[in-house]
Amino acid sequence: MKRPFWRLAAAALVSMAFAVSLGSTSATGAALPDNYVALGDSYSSGVGTSSYTLDASCKRSTYAYPYLLAQQRANTSLNFVACAGATTDDVINNQISALNSSTTIITISVGGNDLGFGDLVSDCVQSNCNATLTSTRASADATLTPKLNAVYAAIKSRIGPSAKVVVLGYPRLFSSAFCFGTFGVTASERSNGNLLSDEIDRITALRTAAYGFTYESAIAAFTGHAVCSNSAWVNGLNILNSAESFHPTRSGHSAGYLPLVRQVVG
């Protein structure tokens, strides 16, 4: 006995819907690879981990969270283009081209260099920087908002609708304690530096939400692990290698940033 046409048509539609629901697998049933692009600045490239075998000029490290993520996730292909010193303009001009419609995971940290945050903190070691920290915080919104908008719009224009974009923030660098790692940085400067971190965090969270991306603040994750804490995930002052100063350690990447990304992408 032949089945009515409408039942055959319904069965065909169900079959097609099932096939669409398996869009992340190949025709053979195997999971398609995740194409992961890691964008951003020194907090993504791995400055502070003291090993830059992937790229010495951009200081890309095998201890940085993008590399660790790709190693831990099965079937994940990494295009690691984050570079030490990158500003939002650098990301747009030199990194965005790594993205395309097949990119499925994107991570990025950016904005600190647009405010000269690293230089500001280093200046605190040599002289009183409170006034500069305060003025930078007051102008941070006007400076960062259009720059972050430009970066996020450029990312959105190049990727597919199902791609996961994870924007990572910066931690508060300082605890209330003093040690050699904060030599020359007064208690008021440490407090002011943390307030600037909070303001960057606030601005970045707002701009990330406006573009439908996921923002992962590093403030809570690094609490208890700032410079001079008993379990520091941030390097303090390094007079032998100043570029390492005030950047996440290997633990900062593996125990701080990596779990933040994994809770979004699995």
Contacts in CASP RR format, 6 or more apart in sequence:
PFRMAT RR
TARGET T0000
AUTHOR 0000-0000-0000
METHOD contacts of the structure
MODEL  1
MKRPFWRLAAAALVSMAFAVSLGSTSATGAALPDNYVALGDSYSSGVGTS
SYTLDASCKRSTYAYPYLLAQQRANTSLNFVACAGATTDDVINNQISALN
SSTTIITISVGGNDLGFGDLVSDCVQSNCNATLTSTRASADATLTPKLNA
VYAAIKSRIGPSAKVVVLGYPRLFSSAFCFGTFGVTASERSNGNLLSDEI
DRITALRTAAYGFTYESAIAAFTGHAVCSNSAWVNGLNILNSAESFHPTR
SGHSAGYLPLVRQVVG
22 29 0 8 1.000
23 32 0 8 1.000
24 31 0 8 1.000
24 32 0 8 1.000
25 31 0 8 1.000
25 32 0 8 1.000
26 32 0 8 1.000
31 74 0 8 1.000
31 75 0 8 1.000
32 75 0 8 1.000
33 75 0 8 1.000
33 76 0 8 1.000
33 77 0 8 1.000
34 73 0 8 1.000
34 75 0 8 1.000
34 76 0 8 1.000
34 77 0 8 1.000
34 104 0 8 1.000
34 105 0 8 1.000
34 265 0 8 1.000
35 77 0 8 1.000
35 79 0 8 1.000
35 102 0 8 1.000
35 103 0 8 1.000
35 104 0 8 1.000
35 105 0 8 1.000
36 66 0 8 1.000
36 69 0 8 1.000
36 70 0 8 1.000
36 73 0 8 1.000
36 76 0 8 1.000
36 77 0 8 1.000
36 78 0 8 1.000
36 79 0 8 1.000
36 103 0 8 1.000
36 104 0 8 1.000
36 105 0 8 1.000
36 106 0 8 1.000
36 107 0 8 1.000
37 78 0 8 1.000
37 79 0 8 1.000
37 81 0 8 1.000
37 98 0 8 1.000
37 99 0 8 1.000
37 103 0 8 1.000
37 105 0 8 1.000
37 106 0 8 1.000
37 107 0 8 1.000
38 44 0 8 1.000
38 64 0 8 1.000
38 66 0 8 1.000
38 78 0 8 1.000
38 79 0 8 1.000
38 80 0 8 1.000
38 81 0 8 1.000
38 82 0 8 1.000
38 106 0 8 1.000
38 107 0 8 1.000
38 108 0 8 1.000
39 81 0 8 1.000
39 82 0 8 1.000
39 91 0 8 1.000
39 95 0 8 1.000
39 96 0 8 1.000
39 98 0 8 1.000
39 106 0 8 1.000
39 107 0 8 1.000
39 108 0 8 1.000
39 110 0 8 1.000
39 155 0 8 1.000
40 81 0 8 1.000
40 82 0 8 1.000
40 83 0 8 1.000
40 86 0 8 1.000
40 91 0 8 1.000
40 95 0 8 1.000
40 108 0 8 1.000
40 109 0 8 1.000
40 110 0 8 1.000
41 82 0 8 1.000
41 83 0 8 1.000
41 84 0 8 1.000
41 85 0 8 1.000
41 86 0 8 1.000
41 87 0 8 1.000
41 109 0 8 1.000
41 110 0 8 1.000
41 111 0 8 1.000
41 112 0 8 1.000
41 113 0 8 1.000
42 48 0 8 1.000
42 59 0 8 1.000
42 83 0 8 1.000
42 84 0 8 1.000
42 85 0 8 1.000
42 86 0 8 1.000
42 113 0 8 1.000
42 247 0 8 1.000
43 109 0 8 1.000
43 168 0 8 1.000
43 169 0 8 1.000
43 170 0 8 1.000
43 247 0 8 1.000
43 248 0 8 1.000
43 257 0 8 1.000
44 64 0 8 1.000
44 65 0 8 1.000
44 66 0 8 1.000
44 82 0 8 1.000
44 107 0 8 1.000
44 108 0 8 1.000
44 109 0 8 1.000
44 168 0 8 1.000
45 55 0 8 1.000
45 58 0 8 1.000
45 59 0 8 1.000
45 60 0 8 1.000
45 61 0 8 1.000
45 64 0 8 1.000
45 80 0 8 1.000
45 82 0 8 1.000
45 83 0 8 1.000
45 84 0 8 1.000
45 86 0 8 1.000
46 52 0 8 1.000
46 59 0 8 1.000
46 60 0 8 1.000
46 61 0 8 1.000
46 63 0 8 1.000
46 64 0 8 1.000
46 65 0 8 1.000
46 82 0 8 1.000
46 84 0 8 1.000
46 247 0 8 1.000
46 248 0 8 1.000
46 253 0 8 1.000
47 59 0 8 1.000
47 61 0 8 1.000
47 84 0 8 1.000
47 243 0 8 1.000
47 244 0 8 1.000
47 247 0 8 1.000
48 61 0 8 1.000
48 235 0 8 1.000
48 243 0 8 1.000
48 244 0 8 1.000
48 247 0 8 1.000
48 248 0 8 1.000
48 249 0 8 1.000
49 61 0 8 1.000
49 63 0 8 1.000
49 64 0 8 1.000
49 248 0 8 1.000
49 249 0 8 1.000
49 250 0 8 1.000
49 253 0 8 1.000
50 241 0 8 1.000
50 244 0 8 1.000
50 250 0 8 1.000
51 61 0 8 1.000
51 62 0 8 1.000
51 63 0 8 1.000
52 58 0 8 1.000
52 59 0 8 1.000
52 60 0 8 1.000
52 61 0 8 1.000
53 61 0 8 1.000
53 62 0 8 1.000
54 60 0 8 1.000
54 61 0 8 1.000
54 62 0 8 1.000
54 67 0 8 1.000
54 80 0 8 1.000
55 80 0 8 1.000
55 83 0 8 1.000
57 83 0 8 1.000
58 82 0 8 1.000
58 83 0 8 1.000
58 84 0 8 1.000
59 83 0 8 1.000
59 84 0 8 1.000
59 243 0 8 1.000
60 67 0 8 1.000
60 80 0 8 1.000
60 82 0 8 1.000
60 83 0 8 1.000
61 67 0 8 1.000
61 253 0 8 1.000
63 250 0 8 1.000
63 253 0 8 1.000
63 254 0 8 1.000
64 80 0 8 1.000
64 82 0 8 1.000
64 253 0 8 1.000
65 107 0 8 1.000
65 253 0 8 1.000
65 254 0 8 1.000
65 256 0 8 1.000
65 257 0 8 1.000
65 258 0 8 1.000
65 261 0 8 1.000
66 78 0 8 1.000
66 80 0 8 1.000
66 82 0 8 1.000
66 107 0 8 1.000
67 78 0 8 1.000
67 80 0 8 1.000
68 253 0 8 1.000
68 254 0 8 1.000
68 258 0 8 1.000
69 76 0 8 1.000
69 78 0 8 1.000
69 107 0 8 1.000
69 258 0 8 1.000
69 261 0 8 1.000
69 262 0 8 1.000
69 265 0 8 1.000
70 76 0 8 1.000
70 77 0 8 1.000
70 78 0 8 1.000
72 258 0 8 1.000
72 262 0 8 1.000
73 265 0 8 1.000
73 266 0 8 1.000
76 105 0 8 1.000
79 98 0 8 1.000
81 94 0 8 1.000
81 95 0 8 1.000
81 98 0 8 1.000
82 95 0 8 1.000
82 108 0 8 1.000
82 109 0 8 1.000
83 90 0 8 1.000
83 94 0 8 1.000
83 95 0 8 1.000
84 243 0 8 1.000
85 113 0 8 1.000
86 94 0 8 1.000
86 95 0 8 1.000
86 110 0 8 1.000
86 113 0 8 1.000
87 110 0 8 1.000
87 111 0 8 1.000
87 113 0 8 1.000
87 114 0 8 1.000
87 147 0 8 1.000
88 110 0 8 1.000
88 111 0 8 1.000
88 114 0 8 1.000
88 147 0 8 1.000
88 148 0 8 1.000
88 150 0 8 1.000
88 151 0 8 1.000
89 147 0 8 1.000
91 108 0 8 1.000
91 110 0 8 1.000
91 151 0 8 1.000
91 154 0 8 1.000
92 150 0 8 1.000
92 151 0 8 1.000
92 154 0 8 1.000
96 151 0 8 1.000
96 154 0 8 1.000
96 155 0 8 1.000
96 158 0 8 1.000
99 106 0 8 1.000
99 155 0 8 1.000
99 158 0 8 1.000
99 159 0 8 1.000
100 158 0 8 1.000
100 159 0 8 1.000
101 158 0 8 1.000
101 159 0 8 1.000
101 160 0 8 1.000
103 158 0 8 1.000
103 159 0 8 1.000
103 160 0 8 1.000
103 163 0 8 1.000
104 162 0 8 1.000
104 163 0 8 1.000
104 164 0 8 1.000
105 163 0 8 1.000
105 164 0 8 1.000
105 166 0 8 1.000
105 265 0 8 1.000
106 155 0 8 1.000
106 159 0 8 1.000
106 163 0 8 1.000
106 164 0 8 1.000
106 165 0 8 1.000
106 166 0 8 1.000
107 165 0 8 1.000
107 166 0 8 1.000
107 167 0 8 1.000
107 168 0 8 1.000
107 261 0 8 1.000
108 151 0 8 1.000
108 155 0 8 1.000
108 165 0 8 1.000
108 166 0 8 1.000
108 167 0 8 1.000
108 168 0 8 1.000
109 167 0 8 1.000
109 168 0 8 1.000
109 169 0 8 1.000
109 170 0 8 1.000
110 148 0 8 1.000
110 151 0 8 1.000
111 117 0 8 1.000
111 144 0 8 1.000
111 147 0 8 1.000
111 148 0 8 1.000
111 200 0 8 1.000
111 204 0 8 1.000
112 118 0 8 1.000
112 170 0 8 1.000
112 200 0 8 1.000
114 143 0 8 1.000
114 144 0 8 1.000
114 147 0 8 1.000
115 136 0 8 1.000
115 140 0 8 1.000
115 143 0 8 1.000
115 144 0 8 1.000
115 196 0 8 1.000
115 200 0 8 1.000
116 136 0 8 1.000
117 136 0 8 1.000
117 170 0 8 1.000
117 196 0 8 1.000
117 200 0 8 1.000
118 246 0 8 1.000
120 129 0 8 1.000
120 132 0 8 1.000
120 133 0 8 1.000
120 136 0 8 1.000
120 193 0 8 1.000
120 196 0 8 1.000
121 129 0 8 1.000
121 173 0 8 1.000
121 185 0 8 1.000
121 193 0 8 1.000
121 245 0 8 1.000
121 246 0 8 1.000
122 242 0 8 1.000
122 245 0 8 1.000
122 246 0 8 1.000
123 129 0 8 1.000
123 132 0 8 1.000
124 133 0 8 1.000
124 184 0 8 1.000
124 185 0 8 1.000
124 186 0 8 1.000
124 189 0 8 1.000
124 193 0 8 1.000
125 183 0 8 1.000
125 184 0 8 1.000
125 185 0 8 1.000
125 237 0 8 1.000
126 184 0 8 1.000
128 186 0 8 1.000
128 189 0 8 1.000
129 189 0 8 1.000
129 192 0 8 1.000
130 188 0 8 1.000
130 189 0 8 1.000
130 192 0 8 1.000
133 189 0 8 1.000
133 192 0 8 1.000
133 193 0 8 1.000
133 195 0 8 1.000
133 196 0 8 1.000
134 192 0 8 1.000
136 196 0 8 1.000
137 192 0 8 1.000
137 195 0 8 1.000
137 196 0 8 1.000
137 199 0 8 1.000
140 196 0 8 1.000
140 199 0 8 1.000
140 200 0 8 1.000
140 203 0 8 1.000
141 199 0 8 1.000
141 203 0 8 1.000
144 200 0 8 1.000
144 203 0 8 1.000
144 204 0 8 1.000
144 207 0 8 1.000
145 203 0 8 1.000
145 207 0 8 1.000
148 203 0 8 1.000
148 204 0 8 1.000
148 207 0 8 1.000
148 208 0 8 1.000
149 207 0 8 1.000
149 210 0 8 1.000
152 167 0 8 1.000
152 207 0 8 1.000
152 208 0 8 1.000
152 210 0 8 1.000
152 211 0 8 1.000
152 213 0 8 1.000
153 211 0 8 1.000
155 165 0 8 1.000
155 211 0 8 1.000
155 213 0 8 1.000
156 165 0 8 1.000
156 211 0 8 1.000
159 165 0 8 1.000
164 214 0 8 1.000
164 264 0 8 1.000
164 265 0 8 1.000
165 211 0 8 1.000
165 212 0 8 1.000
165 213 0 8 1.000
165 214 0 8 1.000
166 213 0 8 1.000
166 214 0 8 1.000
166 216 0 8 1.000
166 260 0 8 1.000
166 261 0 8 1.000
166 264 0 8 1.000
166 265 0 8 1.000
167 204 0 8 1.000
167 208 0 8 1.000
167 213 0 8 1.000
167 214 0 8 1.000
167 215 0 8 1.000
167 216 0 8 1.000
168 216 0 8 1.000
168 218 0 8 1.000
168 257 0 8 1.000
168 260 0 8 1.000
168 261 0 8 1.000
169 200 0 8 1.000
169 201 0 8 1.000
169 204 0 8 1.000
169 215 0 8 1.000
169 216 0 8 1.000
169 217 0 8 1.000
169 218 0 8 1.000
169 219 0 8 1.000
170 197 0 8 1.000
170 200 0 8 1.000
170 201 0 8 1.000
170 218 0 8 1.000
171 197 0 8 1.000
171 218 0 8 1.000
171 219 0 8 1.000
171 221 0 8 1.000
171 222 0 8 1.000
171 225 0 8 1.000
171 226 0 8 1.000
171 233 0 8 1.000
171 234 0 8 1.000
171 248 0 8 1.000
172 193 0 8 1.000
172 194 0 8 1.000
172 197 0 8 1.000
172 198 0 8 1.000
172 219 0 8 1.000
172 222 0 8 1.000
172 223 0 8 1.000
172 226 0 8 1.000
173 190 0 8 1.000
173 193 0 8 1.000
173 194 0 8 1.000
173 197 0 8 1.000
173 226 0 8 1.000
173 227 0 8 1.000
173 234 0 8 1.000
173 246 0 8 1.000
174 182 0 8 1.000
174 185 0 8 1.000
174 190 0 8 1.000
174 191 0 8 1.000
174 193 0 8 1.000
174 194 0 8 1.000
174 226 0 8 1.000
174 227 0 8 1.000
174 228 0 8 1.000
175 190 0 8 1.000
175 224 0 8 1.000
175 226 0 8 1.000
175 227 0 8 1.000
175 228 0 8 1.000
175 229 0 8 1.000
176 187 0 8 1.000
176 190 0 8 1.000
177 228 0 8 1.000
177 229 0 8 1.000
178 187 0 8 1.000
178 228 0 8 1.000
179 227 0 8 1.000
179 228 0 8 1.000
180 237 0 8 1.000
181 227 0 8 1.000
181 228 0 8 1.000
181 236 0 8 1.000
181 237 0 8 1.000
182 190 0 8 1.000
182 227 0 8 1.000
182 228 0 8 1.000
182 236 0 8 1.000
182 237 0 8 1.000
183 237 0 8 1.000
184 237 0 8 1.000
185 237 0 8 1.000
197 219 0 8 1.000
198 219 0 8 1.000
201 217 0 8 1.000
201 218 0 8 1.000
201 219 0 8 1.000
204 215 0 8 1.000
205 215 0 8 1.000
205 217 0 8 1.000
208 214 0 8 1.000
208 215 0 8 1.000
209 215 0 8 1.000
214 264 0 8 1.000
216 260 0 8 1.000
216 261 0 8 1.000
216 263 0 8 1.000
216 264 0 8 1.000
218 256 0 8 1.000
218 257 0 8 1.000
218 260 0 8 1.000
221 256 0 8 1.000
221 257 0 8 1.000
221 259 0 8 1.000
221 260 0 8 1.000
222 233 0 8 1.000
222 234 0 8 1.000
222 252 0 8 1.000
222 256 0 8 1.000
224 231 0 8 1.000
225 231 0 8 1.000
225 232 0 8 1.000
225 233 0 8 1.000
225 234 0 8 1.000
225 251 0 8 1.000
225 252 0 8 1.000
225 256 0 8 1.000
226 232 0 8 1.000
226 233 0 8 1.000
226 234 0 8 1.000
227 234 0 8 1.000
227 235 0 8 1.000
227 236 0 8 1.000
227 246 0 8 1.000
228 236 0 8 1.000
231 251 0 8 1.000
232 249 0 8 1.000
233 248 0 8 1.000
233 249 0 8 1.000
233 251 0 8 1.000
233 252 0 8 1.000
233 255 0 8 1.000
233 256 0 8 1.000
234 246 0 8 1.000
234 247 0 8 1.000
234 248 0 8 1.000
234 249 0 8 1.000
234 252 0 8 1.000
235 244 0 8 1.000
235 245 0 8 1.000
235 246 0 8 1.000
235 247 0 8 1.000
235 248 0 8 1.000
235 249 0 8 1.000
236 245 0 8 1.000
236 246 0 8 1.000
237 245 0 8 1.000
237 246 0 8 1.000
238 244 0 8 1.000
238 245 0 8 1.000
248 256 0 8 1.000
248 257 0 8 1.000
END
